[in-house]
């Protein structure tokens, strides 16, 4: 067949084309964690212990250690939040604890936010951060510190920047994990009055 004898392939009219299946809506809610959430919280965190440098922990959290941490957060009246799907699956968590034990630091907290690997990039970190900051403020916190790995945590740094955290310093080669040296980025936010977000 000669080139000029080829017929162009017909394309189906728009109304005859098969439409892609709609993506299910990503539905979640943020609430205070309960003790029954702790096994799911531990599973999310231990994924990062085993697979990334966003935490410098090398040993997985035990349920007993996590229960102590949870009890400490509760005792101090600080928020410990989980985000859960419409079906009740824990998708991520966030909490604050005192940055240091010395009494003069009593109004300064350090935040932690972790999302399940399948829940990243969907606005969940933003929802957790917003409620975490509001509830930490309501609990009496004045300053929030974030200590973030300088490699592999770019999304975390960007999230903190969106919420007004500023970089206050860096420390290099303070952690050693997976046969390499790692540093941290220190960020800080002052908790004034509640801000209106766009």
C-alpha positions as CSV (number, residue, x, y, z in Angstrom):
1,X,0.0,0.0,0.0
2,X,1.3,3.4,-0.9
3,X,1.6,6.1,1.7
4,X,-1.2,8.3,0.2
5,X,-3.6,5.3,0.3
6,X,-3.5,5.0,4.1
7,X,-6.6,6.3,5.7
8,X,-6.5,8.3,8.8
9,X,-7.9,6.5,11.8
10,X,-11.2,7.8,12.9
11,X,-11.4,9.0,16.5
12,X,-14.6,8.5,18.4
13,X,-16.8,11.4,19.1
14,X,-16.4,12.7,22.7
15,X,-19.7,11.3,23.9
16,X,-18.7,7.8,22.7
17,X,-15.3,7.7,24.4
18,X,-15.1,5.7,27.5
19,X,-14.7,8.0,30.5
20,X,-12.1,7.2,33.1
21,X,-13.4,6.0,36.5
22,X,-13.6,8.9,38.9
23,X,-11.1,8.9,41.7
24,X,-12.6,8.3,45.1
25,X,-12.7,11.4,47.2
26,X,-9.9,11.5,49.8
27,X,-12.0,11.9,53.0
28,X,-10.4,12.2,56.4
29,X,-10.9,13.9,59.8
30,X,-8.5,15.1,62.5
31,X,-9.2,14.3,66.1
32,X,-7.4,13.8,69.4
33,X,-5.7,10.4,69.6
34,X,-6.8,7.7,72.0
35,X,-4.9,4.7,73.4
36,X,-6.4,2.4,70.8
37,X,-4.7,4.5,68.0
38,X,-1.2,3.9,69.3
39,X,-0.5,0.6,67.5
40,X,-1.3,2.4,64.2
41,X,0.8,5.5,65.2
42,X,3.7,3.1,66.0
43,X,3.4,1.4,62.7
44,X,3.5,4.7,60.8
45,X,6.5,6.0,62.7
46,X,8.5,2.7,62.5
47,X,8.1,2.8,58.7
48,X,10.3,6.0,58.8
49,X,12.7,4.5,61.3
50,X,13.4,1.6,59.0
51,X,13.3,3.3,55.7
52,X,14.3,7.0,55.9
53,X,16.5,9.6,57.6
54,X,13.6,11.9,58.5
55,X,14.0,10.5,62.0
56,X,17.3,9.7,63.6
57,X,15.8,6.9,65.6
58,X,17.4,3.6,64.6
59,X,15.4,1.3,66.8
60,X,11.7,1.0,66.3
61,X,9.3,2.4,68.9
62,X,7.9,-0.1,71.3
63,X,4.3,0.1,72.3
64,X,5.3,0.6,75.9
65,X,7.6,3.5,75.1
66,X,4.9,5.1,72.9
67,X,2.3,4.8,75.7
68,X,4.7,6.7,78.0
69,X,5.1,9.4,75.4
70,X,1.4,9.6,74.9
71,X,0.7,9.8,78.7
72,X,3.3,12.6,79.0
73,X,1.6,14.6,76.2
74,X,-1.8,14.1,77.9
75,X,-0.4,14.9,81.4
76,X,0.9,18.3,80.1
77,X,-2.4,19.0,78.4
78,X,-0.8,19.2,74.9
79,X,-2.4,17.9,71.7
80,X,-1.7,14.4,70.3
81,X,-3.7,14.2,67.1
82,X,-4.5,11.6,64.5
83,X,-6.0,11.9,61.0
84,X,-8.2,9.1,60.1
85,X,-10.0,8.0,56.9
86,X,-13.7,7.8,56.5
87,X,-13.3,4.0,57.2
88,X,-11.4,4.6,60.5
89,X,-7.9,4.0,59.3
90,X,-5.2,6.1,61.0
91,X,-3.4,8.0,58.2
92,X,-1.1,10.2,60.2
93,X,-0.4,11.7,63.5
94,X,1.0,14.9,65.2
95,X,1.9,16.0,68.7
96,X,4.0,18.4,70.7
97,X,6.2,17.9,73.7
98,X,8.4,20.3,75.7
99,X,11.5,21.1,73.7
100,X,13.7,20.8,76.8
101,X,13.1,19.6,80.4
102,X,14.5,22.7,82.1
103,X,11.7,24.9,83.7
104,X,12.6,28.0,81.8
105,X,11.7,26.3,78.5
106,X,8.1,25.6,79.7
107,X,6.4,27.6,77.0
108,X,8.4,26.1,74.2
109,X,7.4,22.9,72.5
110,X,8.8,20.7,69.7
111,X,6.4,19.4,67.1
112,X,6.3,16.0,65.4
113,X,4.2,15.2,62.3
114,X,4.3,11.9,60.4
115,X,2.0,10.6,57.6
116,X,1.5,7.1,56.4
117,X,3.4,6.6,53.2
118,X,0.2,6.3,51.1
119,X,-1.2,9.5,52.6
120,X,1.5,12.1,51.6
121,X,0.9,14.8,49.1
122,X,-2.8,15.1,49.7
123,X,-3.1,18.0,52.1
124,X,-3.1,15.9,55.2
125,X,0.1,17.4,56.7
126,X,-1.4,20.9,56.3
127,X,-4.6,19.9,58.1
128,X,-2.7,18.2,61.0
129,X,-0.3,21.2,61.3
130,X,-3.1,23.8,61.4
131,X,-4.9,22.0,64.2
132,X,-1.7,21.1,66.0
133,X,-0.6,24.8,66.2
134,X,-4.1,26.0,67.2
135,X,-4.4,23.4,70.0
136,X,-0.8,23.9,71.2
137,X,-1.6,27.7,71.5
138,X,-4.8,26.9,73.4
139,X,-2.7,24.7,75.7
140,X,-0.4,27.6,76.6
141,X,2.6,27.0,74.2
142,X,4.2,30.3,73.0
143,X,7.0,29.0,70.8
144,X,7.2,25.9,68.5
145,X,10.5,24.4,67.5
146,X,11.0,22.0,64.6
147,X,14.1,19.9,64.3
148,X,14.2,18.5,60.8
149,X,16.7,16.3,59.0
150,X,18.7,18.2,56.4
151,X,18.3,15.4,53.8
152,X,15.2,13.7,52.7
153,X,12.8,16.0,54.5
154,X,12.3,18.7,52.0
155,X,8.5,18.4,52.1
156,X,8.6,18.8,55.9
157,X,10.7,22.0,55.6
158,X,8.3,23.4,52.9
159,X,5.3,22.6,55.1
160,X,6.8,24.4,58.1
161,X,7.6,27.4,55.9
162,X,4.0,27.6,54.7
163,X,3.0,28.0,58.3
164,X,5.4,30.8,59.1
165,X,8.3,28.8,60.6
166,X,11.6,30.5,60.0
167,X,15.0,28.8,59.9
168,X,17.0,29.7,63.0
169,X,20.0,27.6,62.3
170,X,21.5,24.4,61.0
171,X,23.8,21.8,62.5
172,X,25.9,19.5,60.3
173,X,27.0,16.0,61.0
174,X,25.2,15.5,64.3
175,X,23.5,12.2,63.3
176,X,24.8,9.1,61.7
177,X,22.3,6.7,60.1
178,X,22.5,4.3,57.2
179,X,26.3,4.7,57.0
180,X,26.2,8.4,56.4
181,X,26.4,11.7,58.4
182,X,23.3,13.9,58.7
183,X,22.6,17.3,59.9
184,X,19.5,19.1,61.0
185,X,17.6,22.3,60.2
186,X,16.2,24.2,63.2
187,X,13.0,26.1,62.6
188,X,10.8,28.2,64.9
189,X,7.4,29.8,65.0
190,X,5.9,32.2,67.6
191,X,2.3,31.4,68.4
192,X,0.5,34.7,68.6
193,X,-3.2,35.1,68.0
194,X,-5.0,32.7,65.7
195,X,-4.4,33.5,62.1
196,X,-6.9,33.4,59.3
197,X,-5.6,31.0,56.6
198,X,-6.4,31.1,52.9
